[in-house]
């Protein structure tokens, strides 16, 4: 009398399927965390030394007439004069090696003053200017029409050091 299963292939597949399902199982979550709860008077993460803190909402003041070139040949210039979040002057150019160039100069309408400055042109090009500590960032969106074909995909924001007026 034979003691082999009638369908050995099905039995083997069932064992493999059960093994796969067991390997995907995860242990249940513990009911309570294994670490003690923080005391009520503990510092929040943003208040600890060395941690990022929220930027204060205040009027933006920055002046810059700068130019930089990196080691790849990427060149950007910026002329920026903002007082009490009111843009007096703005223009910028970017030259991307082997790609082309972009010109971001008027006409722009200022559409927002706080918490960041926003300039918008009729062609949809939007320039956002905001502070990050001692740096001011000038970012561009929907501005491909102001660039050589395909260049806008390679445009990075311009960073301006508020204290020195230099950009990078």
C-alpha positions as CSV (number, residue, x, y, z in Angstrom):
1,X,0.0,0.0,0.0
2,X,1.3,3.4,-1.0
3,X,1.3,6.4,1.3
4,X,2.1,9.1,-1.2
5,X,-0.4,12.0,-1.8
6,X,-2.7,11.7,-4.7
7,X,-1.7,15.2,-6.0
8,X,1.9,15.8,-5.0
9,X,2.1,19.0,-7.1
10,X,-0.9,20.6,-5.4
11,X,0.5,19.7,-2.0
12,X,3.8,21.3,-2.9
13,X,2.2,24.5,-4.1
14,X,0.1,24.7,-1.0
15,X,3.3,24.5,1.1
16,X,5.0,27.2,-1.0
17,X,1.9,29.5,-0.8
18,X,1.7,29.0,3.0
19,X,5.4,29.9,3.3
20,X,5.0,33.0,1.3
21,X,2.0,34.2,3.3
22,X,3.9,33.5,6.6
23,X,6.9,35.5,5.4
24,X,4.7,38.5,4.7
25,X,3.1,38.5,8.2
26,X,4.1,41.3,10.5
27,X,4.1,41.2,14.2
28,X,1.3,43.1,16.0
29,X,2.0,46.7,17.2
30,X,2.7,47.1,20.9
31,X,-0.2,48.5,22.9
32,X,2.1,51.3,24.3
33,X,5.4,52.7,23.2
34,X,8.4,51.0,25.0
35,X,9.8,54.5,25.9
36,X,8.6,56.8,28.6
37,X,6.4,59.7,27.7
38,X,8.0,63.2,27.7
39,X,7.3,65.4,30.7
40,X,4.8,68.2,30.1
41,X,7.4,70.9,30.4
42,X,9.8,69.3,27.9
43,X,11.1,71.3,24.9
44,X,9.3,70.8,21.6
45,X,11.7,69.6,18.8
46,X,11.6,73.0,17.1
47,X,12.8,74.7,20.4
48,X,15.9,72.5,20.8
49,X,19.2,74.1,20.0
50,X,20.4,73.4,16.5
51,X,16.9,72.6,15.3
52,X,15.1,74.5,12.6
53,X,12.7,77.2,13.9
54,X,9.8,78.7,12.0
55,X,10.7,81.9,10.1
56,X,9.2,85.0,11.5
57,X,6.6,86.7,9.3
58,X,8.0,90.1,8.7
59,X,8.5,92.5,5.8
60,X,11.3,91.5,3.4
61,X,14.2,93.9,2.9
62,X,17.0,93.0,0.5
63,X,19.2,94.7,-2.0
64,X,21.5,92.9,-4.4
65,X,23.3,93.5,-7.7
66,X,25.2,90.3,-8.1
67,X,26.6,87.8,-10.5
68,X,27.9,84.3,-10.0
69,X,29.4,81.5,-12.0
70,X,29.9,77.9,-10.8
71,X,32.5,75.4,-11.9
72,X,30.3,74.0,-14.6
73,X,29.8,77.4,-16.3
74,X,26.3,78.0,-15.0
75,X,26.0,81.8,-14.7
76,X,23.2,83.8,-13.0
77,X,22.8,87.6,-12.4
78,X,20.2,89.3,-10.2
79,X,19.3,92.9,-9.6
80,X,16.9,93.1,-6.6
81,X,15.7,96.0,-4.5
82,X,12.9,95.2,-2.0
83,X,12.0,97.5,0.8
84,X,9.2,96.5,3.3
85,X,8.2,93.7,1.0
86,X,7.6,96.3,-1.8
87,X,9.6,95.4,-5.0
88,X,11.3,98.5,-6.3
89,X,13.5,96.7,-9.0
90,X,13.9,93.2,-10.2
91,X,15.6,91.5,-13.1
92,X,17.5,88.3,-13.4
93,X,19.3,86.2,-16.1
94,X,20.5,82.7,-16.2
95,X,22.9,81.1,-18.7
96,X,23.0,77.3,-18.7
97,X,26.0,75.8,-20.5
98,X,25.1,73.9,-23.7
99,X,21.4,74.6,-23.1
100,X,20.7,78.3,-23.5
101,X,19.7,81.3,-21.4
102,X,16.7,82.9,-19.7
103,X,15.8,86.5,-19.0
104,X,13.5,87.3,-16.1
105,X,12.8,91.1,-16.5
106,X,9.5,92.9,-16.6
107,X,6.9,93.5,-16.9
108,X,5.9,91.9,-13.6
109,X,3.0,92.8,-11.2
110,X,3.5,92.2,-7.5
111,X,0.7,89.9,-6.4
112,X,1.8,89.1,-2.8
113,X,3.8,90.8,-0.1
114,X,3.6,88.4,2.9
115,X,4.7,85.9,4.0
116,X,6.7,85.8,0.7
117,X,6.9,88.2,-2.2
118,X,5.4,87.1,-5.5
119,X,5.7,88.7,-8.9
120,X,3.6,87.6,-11.8
121,X,3.7,88.4,-15.5
122,X,0.9,88.2,-18.1
123,X,2.6,85.3,-19.7
124,X,2.2,83.2,-16.5
125,X,5.8,83.5,-15.4
126,X,5.9,83.7,-11.6
127,X,8.8,84.8,-9.4
128,X,8.7,83.9,-5.7
129,X,11.1,85.6,-3.3
130,X,11.4,84.4,0.3
131,X,13.9,84.5,3.2
132,X,15.6,81.6,4.7
133,X,17.7,82.9,7.7
134,X,20.4,85.2,6.3
135,X,19.6,84.0,2.7
136,X,17.0,85.2,0.3
137,X,15.8,82.7,-2.4
138,X,14.5,83.8,-5.8
139,X,12.6,81.0,-7.5
140,X,10.9,80.8,-10.9
141,X,7.9,78.8,-12.1
142,X,6.0,78.6,-15.4
143,X,8.7,80.8,-17.1
144,X,9.8,78.5,-20.0
145,X,8.6,81.2,-22.5
146,X,11.4,83.5,-21.2
147,X,14.1,80.9,-22.0
148,X,15.7,79.3,-25.0
149,X,14.0,76.1,-25.9
150,X,14.4,73.5,-23.2
151,X,16.6,75.6,-20.9
152,X,14.0,76.3,-18.2
153,X,14.2,72.6,-17.1
154,X,17.8,73.3,-15.9
155,X,17.2,76.6,-14.1
156,X,17.8,76.6,-10.3
157,X,16.7,79.3,-7.8
158,X,19.1,82.1,-7.1
159,X,20.3,82.4,-3.5
160,X,21.3,85.8,-2.2
161,X,23.2,86.4,1.0
162,X,21.3,89.3,2.6
163,X,24.3,90.7,4.6
164,X,26.8,90.8,1.7
165,X,24.5,91.1,-1.3
166,X,26.3,88.3,-3.1
167,X,24.5,85.5,-4.9
168,X,25.2,81.9,-5.5
